[in-house]
Amino acid sequence: MKNNILAKIALFVFLSILGFGYLVMLVGSIYEAIIFPKMPEKVTLEQAIELDATNKPSFLFFGKSLYVVITDAKWECASVKQKIGHKYNYFTDGVFTNSNKSAVVFVQIDGFYSCEELQKKEVAGELQHATRRPIEYESDENGKIIIDDKSEVITLSLCTQCTPSQAVFYPVFFFLFPFMMWGIFEIAKREQQKRDRQNLIKNSNSG
């Protein structure tokens, strides 16, 4: 009896934490979708870094995304690679820096682009920190550059898929998530009932 009570308490605590986490993510994603900039801000990389330093979360760990176009991007043409993904989607990987190479931004863009096309293109996206180190890229002047934990170079990524329309996707997903889980549970339950009936018929016939 005591074990059953403890199990019920543990289950209640677990479900409460799960429910609270779900509500936080739902409310937070709605908040971020509402405040996500409708248009990217055109800034230099230095200005973007300054904006990032002052861009603090305004609701728990949720806040306004830094949606920008970097106007002084210096593309490293040696780093620009056209690739085909596992689902046959086409994309281009590339790296750009500022004039003194104190910051490096890693970018992945849908579609095939040459370095010359990227130099003329306004590439918009959400500026994020690239925390994985060591990280490397191909430089036009110095070949392969490795940025390790001791380096003072700022490493960032520009998420070109992070757009106002994508920001709306997350609250919709979190809202529909319980219904999707309920649907999966119902399908699994019906399949189990079907197997149970088949087993019952099989056992009765064999008897």
Phi and psi restraints in degrees (value plus and minus 20) as a CYANA .aco file:
   2 LYS   PHI     -83.8   -43.8
   2 LYS   PSI     -59.7   -19.7
   3 ASN   PHI     -83.8   -43.8
   3 ASN   PSI     -57.5   -17.5
   4 ASN   PHI     -84.7   -44.7
   4 ASN   PSI     -61.2   -21.2
   5 ILE   PHI     -84.1   -44.1
   5 ILE   PSI     -63.6   -23.6
   6 LEU   PHI     -84.2   -44.2
   6 LEU   PSI     -58.8   -18.8
   7 ALA   PHI     -85.2   -45.2
   7 ALA   PSI     -60.4   -20.4
   8 LYS   PHI     -86.6   -46.6
   8 LYS   PSI     -59.9   -19.9
   9 ILE   PHI     -84.3   -44.3
   9 ILE   PSI     -64.5   -24.5
  10 ALA   PHI     -82.3   -42.3
  10 ALA   PSI     -60.5   -20.5
  11 LEU   PHI     -85.6   -45.6
  11 LEU   PSI     -61.4   -21.4
  12 PHE   PHI     -83.2   -43.2
  12 PHE   PSI     -64.3   -24.3
  13 VAL   PHI     -83.0   -43.0
  13 VAL   PSI     -64.1   -24.1
  14 PHE   PHI     -82.0   -42.0
  14 PHE   PSI     -66.1   -26.1
  15 LEU   PHI     -86.7   -46.7
  15 LEU   PSI     -54.0   -14.0
  16 SER   PHI     -85.7   -45.7
  16 SER   PSI     -64.4   -24.4
  17 ILE   PHI     -84.4   -44.4
  17 ILE   PSI     -62.6   -22.6
  18 LEU   PHI     -82.3   -42.3
  18 LEU   PSI     -64.2   -24.2
  19 GLY   PHI     -85.2   -45.2
  19 GLY   PSI     -61.2   -21.2
  20 PHE   PHI     -83.7   -43.7
  20 PHE   PSI     -63.6   -23.6
  21 GLY   PHI     -81.5   -41.5
  21 GLY   PSI     -59.5   -19.5
  22 TYR   PHI     -83.3   -43.3
  22 TYR   PSI     -64.8   -24.8
  23 LEU   PHI     -84.0   -44.0
  23 LEU   PSI     -59.4   -19.4
  24 VAL   PHI     -81.3   -41.3
  24 VAL   PSI     -66.7   -26.7
  25 MET   PHI     -86.6   -46.6
  25 MET   PSI     -58.2   -18.2
  26 LEU   PHI     -85.1   -45.1
  26 LEU   PSI     -71.3   -31.3
  27 VAL   PHI     -84.6   -44.6
  27 VAL   PSI     -62.0   -22.0
  28 GLY   PHI     -84.0   -44.0
  28 GLY   PSI     -61.2   -21.2
  29 SER   PHI     -88.4   -48.4
  29 SER   PSI     -55.9   -15.9
  30 ILE   PHI     -84.2   -44.2
  30 ILE   PSI     -63.4   -23.4
  31 TYR   PHI     -81.4   -41.4
  31 TYR   PSI     -65.1   -25.1
  32 GLU   PHI     -86.8   -46.8
  32 GLU   PSI     -56.6   -16.6
  33 ALA   PHI     -84.6   -44.6
  33 ALA   PSI     -57.6   -17.6
  34 ILE   PHI     -88.5   -48.5
  34 ILE   PSI     -60.6   -20.6
  35 ILE   PHI    -114.0   -74.0
  35 ILE   PSI     -20.8    19.2
  36 PHE   PHI     -82.3   -42.3
  36 PHE   PSI     110.2   150.2
  37 PRO   PHI     -78.2   -38.2
  37 PRO   PSI     119.6   159.6
  38 LYS   PHI     -95.3   -55.3
  38 LYS   PSI     -49.9    -9.9
  39 MET   PHI    -152.1  -112.1
  39 MET   PSI     125.3   165.3
  40 PRO   PHI     -90.4   -50.4
  40 PRO   PSI     127.3   167.3
  41 GLU   PHI    -110.1   -70.1
  41 GLU   PSI     111.3   151.3
  42 LYS   PHI    -106.7   -66.7
  42 LYS   PSI      94.3   134.3
  43 VAL   PHI    -162.0  -122.0
  43 VAL   PSI     141.1   181.1
  44 THR   PHI     -96.5   -56.5
  44 THR   PSI     145.0   185.0
  45 LEU   PHI     -83.9   -43.9
  45 LEU   PSI     -57.3   -17.3
  46 GLU   PHI     -83.0   -43.0
  46 GLU   PSI     -62.4   -22.4
  47 GLN   PHI     -85.2   -45.2
  47 GLN   PSI     -58.1   -18.1
  48 ALA   PHI     -83.6   -43.6
  48 ALA   PSI     -59.6   -19.6
  49 ILE   PHI     -85.5   -45.5
  49 ILE   PSI     -60.5   -20.5
  50 GLU   PHI     -84.5   -44.5
  50 GLU   PSI     -60.9   -20.9
  51 LEU   PHI     -83.9   -43.9
  51 LEU   PSI     -59.8   -19.8
  52 ASP   PHI     -83.6   -43.6
  52 ASP   PSI     -57.7   -17.7
  53 ALA   PHI     -85.6   -45.6
  53 ALA   PSI     -47.8    -7.8
  54 THR   PHI    -122.4   -82.4
  54 THR   PSI     -22.2    17.8
  55 ASN   PHI    -107.8   -67.8
  55 ASN   PSI      69.5   109.5
  56 LYS   PHI    -119.5   -79.5
  56 LYS   PSI     131.4   171.4
  57 PRO   PHI     -77.3   -37.3
  57 PRO   PSI     117.6   157.6
  58 SER   PHI    -125.6   -85.6
  58 SER   PSI     -30.5     9.5
  59 PHE   PHI    -164.9  -124.9
  59 PHE   PSI      85.3   125.3
  60 LEU   PHI      32.3    72.3
  60 LEU   PSI    -138.8   -98.8
  61 PHE   PHI    -125.2   -85.2
  61 PHE   PSI      -4.7    35.3
  62 PHE   PHI    -119.3   -79.3
  62 PHE   PSI     124.0   164.0
  63 GLY   PHI    -183.3  -143.3
  63 GLY   PSI    -192.9  -152.9
  64 LYS   PHI     -97.2   -57.2
  64 LYS   PSI     110.4   150.4
  65 SER   PHI     -93.9   -53.9
  65 SER   PSI     126.7   166.7
  66 LEU   PHI    -111.3   -71.3
  66 LEU   PSI      67.8   107.8
  67 TYR   PHI    -116.6   -76.6
  67 TYR   PSI      90.4   130.4
  68 VAL   PHI    -158.7  -118.7
  68 VAL   PSI     142.5   182.5
  69 VAL   PHI    -138.8   -98.8
  69 VAL   PSI     103.9   143.9
  70 ILE   PHI    -106.4   -66.4
  70 ILE   PSI      97.9   137.9
  71 THR   PHI    -103.4   -63.4
  71 THR   PSI     -40.5    -0.5
  72 ASP   PHI    -134.5   -94.5
  72 ASP   PSI      10.5    50.5
  73 ALA   PHI     -82.4   -42.4
  73 ALA   PSI     107.8   147.8
  74 LYS   PHI    -125.2   -85.2
  74 LYS   PSI      78.1   118.1
  75 TRP   PHI     -92.8   -52.8
  75 TRP   PSI     115.2   155.2
  76 GLU   PHI    -109.2   -69.2
  76 GLU   PSI      79.9   119.9
  77 CYS   PHI     -81.4   -41.4
  77 CYS   PSI     -49.4    -9.4
  78 ALA   PHI     -85.9   -45.9
  78 ALA   PSI     -41.4    -1.4
  79 SER   PHI    -108.8   -68.8
  79 SER   PSI     -31.9     8.1
  80 VAL   PHI     -97.0   -57.0
  80 VAL   PSI      96.5   136.5
  81 LYS   PHI    -150.6  -110.6
  81 LYS   PSI     110.9   150.9
  82 GLN   PHI    -111.1   -71.1
  82 GLN   PSI     112.9   152.9
  83 LYS   PHI    -156.6  -116.6
  83 LYS   PSI     140.0   180.0
  84 ILE   PHI    -137.3   -97.3
  84 ILE   PSI     104.2   144.2
  85 GLY   PHI     -97.2   -57.2
  85 GLY   PSI     157.0   197.0
  86 HIS   PHI     -88.4   -48.4
  86 HIS   PSI     -38.1     1.9
  87 LYS   PHI    -124.8   -84.8
  87 LYS   PSI       3.3    43.3
  88 TYR   PHI      39.4    79.4
  88 TYR   PSI      11.2    51.2
  89 ASN   PHI    -110.5   -70.5
  89 ASN   PSI     122.4   162.4
  90 TYR   PHI    -118.1   -78.1
  90 TYR   PSI     113.8   153.8
  91 PHE   PHI    -171.6  -131.6
  91 PHE   PSI     144.2   184.2
  92 THR   PHI    -143.3  -103.3
  92 THR   PSI     107.7   147.7
  93 ASP   PHI    -116.1   -76.1
  93 ASP   PSI     122.2   162.2
  94 GLY   PHI    -180.0  -140.0
  94 GLY   PSI     149.8   189.8
  95 VAL   PHI    -155.4  -115.4
  95 VAL   PSI     118.1   158.1
  96 PHE   PHI    -151.9  -111.9
  96 PHE   PSI     139.2   179.2
  97 THR   PHI    -152.1  -112.1
  97 THR   PSI     157.3   197.3
  98 ASN   PHI    -112.4   -72.4
  98 ASN   PSI    -199.5  -159.5
  99 SER   PHI     -83.2   -43.2
  99 SER   PSI     -55.4   -15.4
 100 ASN   PHI    -118.0   -78.0
 100 ASN   PSI     -13.2    26.8
 101 LYS   PHI      38.6    78.6
 101 LYS   PSI       9.6    49.6
 102 SER   PHI    -102.5   -62.5
 102 SER   PSI     -30.4     9.6
 103 ALA   PHI    -158.5  -118.5
 103 ALA   PSI     121.8   161.8
 104 VAL   PHI    -147.4  -107.4
 104 VAL   PSI     111.7   151.7
 105 VAL   PHI    -139.3   -99.3
 105 VAL   PSI     105.4   145.4
 106 PHE   PHI    -117.4   -77.4
 106 PHE   PSI     114.1   154.1
 107 VAL   PHI    -153.1  -113.1
 107 VAL   PSI     122.6   162.6
 108 GLN   PHI    -149.1  -109.1
 108 GLN   PSI     105.5   145.5
 109 ILE   PHI    -142.1  -102.1
 109 ILE   PSI     116.6   156.6
 110 ASP   PHI     -85.3   -45.3
 110 ASP   PSI     114.2   154.2
 111 GLY   PHI      79.1   119.1
 111 GLY   PSI     146.1   186.1
 112 PHE   PHI    -114.8   -74.8
 112 PHE   PSI     108.2   148.2
 113 TYR   PHI    -157.2  -117.2
 113 TYR   PSI     123.3   163.3
 114 SER   PHI    -105.4   -65.4
 114 SER   PSI     148.5   188.5
 115 CYS   PHI     -83.7   -43.7
 115 CYS   PSI     -57.7   -17.7
 116 GLU   PHI     -83.2   -43.2
 116 GLU   PSI     -58.1   -18.1
 117 GLU   PHI     -88.7   -48.7
 117 GLU   PSI     -59.1   -19.1
 118 LEU   PHI     -86.4   -46.4
 118 LEU   PSI     -56.1   -16.1
 119 GLN   PHI     -84.0   -44.0
 119 GLN   PSI     -46.8    -6.8
 120 LYS   PHI    -115.4   -75.4
 120 LYS   PSI     -31.4     8.6
 121 LYS   PHI    -114.4   -74.4
 121 LYS   PSI     121.2   161.2
 122 GLU   PHI    -107.3   -67.3
 122 GLU   PSI      87.2   127.2
 123 VAL   PHI    -116.1   -76.1
 123 VAL   PSI      92.7   132.7
 124 ALA   PHI    -119.7   -79.7
 124 ALA   PSI     127.8   167.8
 125 GLY   PHI     159.6   199.6
 125 GLY   PSI     155.2   195.2
 126 GLU   PHI    -109.8   -69.8
 126 GLU   PSI     102.2   142.2
 127 LEU   PHI     -97.8   -57.8
 127 LEU   PSI     105.9   145.9
 128 GLN   PHI    -152.9  -112.9
 128 GLN   PSI     142.7   182.7
 129 HIS   PHI    -101.6   -61.6
 129 HIS   PSI     115.3   155.3
 130 ALA   PHI    -117.7   -77.7
 130 ALA   PSI      80.8   120.8
 131 THR   PHI    -108.1   -68.1
 131 THR   PSI     -35.7     4.3
 132 ARG   PHI     -93.9   -53.9
 132 ARG   PSI     104.8   144.8
 133 ARG   PHI    -161.4  -121.4
 133 ARG   PSI     127.7   167.7
 134 PRO   PHI     -89.1   -49.1
 134 PRO   PSI     130.1   170.1
 135 ILE   PHI    -154.7  -114.7
 135 ILE   PSI     124.6   164.6
 136 GLU   PHI    -152.2  -112.2
 136 GLU   PSI     139.9   179.9
 137 TYR   PHI    -174.3  -134.3
 137 TYR   PSI     144.1   184.1
 138 GLU   PHI    -113.0   -73.0
 138 GLU   PSI     101.3   141.3
 139 SER   PHI    -117.1   -77.1
 139 SER   PSI     125.3   165.3
 140 ASP   PHI     -85.6   -45.6
 140 ASP   PSI     -54.3   -14.3
 141 GLU   PHI    -114.7   -74.7
 141 GLU   PSI     -57.6   -17.6
 142 ASN   PHI    -138.8   -98.8
 142 ASN   PSI      -6.0    34.0
 143 GLY   PHI      50.6    90.6
 143 GLY   PSI    -164.5  -124.5
 144 LYS   PHI     -91.7   -51.7
 144 LYS   PSI     105.7   145.7
 145 ILE   PHI    -129.8   -89.8
 145 ILE   PSI     109.0   149.0
 146 ILE   PHI    -131.6   -91.6
 146 ILE   PSI     102.5   142.5
 147 ILE   PHI    -124.4   -84.4
 147 ILE   PSI      93.8   133.8
 148 ASP   PHI    -127.0   -87.0
 148 ASP   PSI    -193.5  -153.5
 149 ASP   PHI     -84.3   -44.3
 149 ASP   PSI     -44.7    -4.7
 150 LYS   PHI    -104.2   -64.2
 150 LYS   PSI     -33.6     6.4
 151 SER   PHI     -92.5   -52.5
 151 SER   PSI     123.2   163.2
 152 GLU   PHI    -111.7   -71.7
 152 GLU   PSI     -18.8    21.2
 153 VAL   PHI     -87.9   -47.9
 153 VAL   PSI     112.7   152.7
 154 ILE   PHI    -100.8   -60.8
 154 ILE   PSI     105.1   145.1
 155 THR   PHI    -129.1   -89.1
 155 THR   PSI     107.1   147.1
 156 LEU   PHI    -152.9  -112.9
 156 LEU   PSI     145.2   185.2
 157 SER   PHI    -150.3  -110.3
 157 SER   PSI     129.0   169.0
 158 LEU   PHI    -132.0   -92.0
 158 LEU   PSI      87.4   127.4
 159 CYS   PHI    -102.9   -62.9
 159 CYS   PSI      78.6   118.6
 160 THR   PHI     -95.1   -55.1
 160 THR   PSI     -35.8     4.2
 161 GLN   PHI    -104.1   -64.1
 161 GLN   PSI     -30.9     9.1
 162 CYS   PHI    -105.4   -65.4
 162 CYS   PSI      77.1   117.1
 163 THR   PHI    -146.5  -106.5
 163 THR   PSI     150.0   190.0
 164 PRO   PHI     -76.8   -36.8
 164 PRO   PSI     -58.6   -18.6
 165 SER   PHI     -88.4   -48.4
 165 SER   PSI     -56.6   -16.6
 166 GLN   PHI     -89.8   -49.8
 166 GLN   PSI     -52.5   -12.5
 167 ALA   PHI     -82.3   -42.3
 167 ALA   PSI     -51.7   -11.7
 168 VAL   PHI     -91.5   -51.5
 168 VAL   PSI     -45.6    -5.6
 169 PHE   PHI     -81.8   -41.8
 169 PHE   PSI     -59.7   -19.7
 170 TYR   PHI     -84.3   -44.3
 170 TYR   PSI     -68.4   -28.4
 171 PRO   PHI     -83.9   -43.9
 171 PRO   PSI     -54.0   -14.0
 172 VAL   PHI     -83.7   -43.7
 172 VAL   PSI     -63.0   -23.0
 173 PHE   PHI     -82.0   -42.0
 173 PHE   PSI     -68.3   -28.3
 174 PHE   PHI     -84.9   -44.9
 174 PHE   PSI     -54.3   -14.3
 175 PHE   PHI     -86.0   -46.0
 175 PHE   PSI     -61.0   -21.0
 176 LEU   PHI    -102.9   -62.9
 176 LEU   PSI     -34.3     5.7
 177 PHE   PHI     -74.7   -34.7
 177 PHE   PSI     -67.9   -27.9
 178 PRO   PHI     -80.6   -40.6
 178 PRO   PSI     -57.3   -17.3
 179 PHE   PHI     -88.1   -48.1
 179 PHE   PSI     -57.2   -17.2
 180 MET   PHI     -85.5   -45.5
 180 MET   PSI     -62.5   -22.5
 181 MET   PHI     -85.7   -45.7
 181 MET   PSI     -59.5   -19.5
 182 TRP   PHI     -83.5   -43.5
 182 TRP   PSI     -60.9   -20.9
 183 GLY   PHI     -83.0   -43.0
 183 GLY   PSI     -63.3   -23.3
 184 ILE   PHI     -83.2   -43.2
 184 ILE   PSI     -61.3   -21.3
 185 PHE   PHI     -82.9   -42.9
 185 PHE   PSI     -62.5   -22.5
 186 GLU   PHI     -85.2   -45.2
 186 GLU   PSI     -61.7   -21.7
 187 ILE   PHI     -83.1   -43.1
 187 ILE   PSI     -64.5   -24.5
 188 ALA   PHI     -83.4   -43.4
 188 ALA   PSI     -59.2   -19.2
 189 LYS   PHI     -85.6   -45.6
 189 LYS   PSI     -62.3   -22.3
 190 ARG   PHI     -86.4   -46.4
 190 ARG   PSI     -58.1   -18.1
 191 GLU   PHI     -84.7   -44.7
 191 GLU   PSI     -59.6   -19.6
 192 GLN   PHI     -86.0   -46.0
 192 GLN   PSI     -62.2   -22.2
 193 GLN   PHI     -82.4   -42.4
 193 GLN   PSI     -58.2   -18.2
 194 LYS   PHI     -84.2   -44.2
 194 LYS   PSI     -63.8   -23.8
 195 ARG   PHI     -85.4   -45.4
 195 ARG   PSI     -57.4   -17.4
 196 ASP   PHI     -84.2   -44.2
 196 ASP   PSI     -61.6   -21.6
 197 ARG   PHI     -85.0   -45.0
 197 ARG   PSI     -60.7   -20.7
 198 GLN   PHI     -84.4   -44.4
 198 GLN   PSI     -59.8   -19.8
 199 ASN   PHI     -87.0   -47.0
 199 ASN   PSI     -58.7   -18.7
 200 LEU   PHI     -84.6   -44.6
 200 LEU   PSI     -63.9   -23.9
 201 ILE   PHI     -84.6   -44.6
 201 ILE   PSI     -60.4   -20.4
 202 LYS   PHI     -84.5   -44.5
 202 LYS   PSI     -62.3   -22.3
 203 ASN   PHI     -88.7   -48.7
 203 ASN   PSI     -57.4   -17.4
 204 SER   PHI     -88.4   -48.4
 204 SER   PSI     -55.1   -15.1
 205 ASN   PHI     -91.4   -51.4
 205 ASN   PSI     -58.0   -18.0
 206 SER   PHI     -91.4   -51.4
 206 SER   PSI     -45.7    -5.7
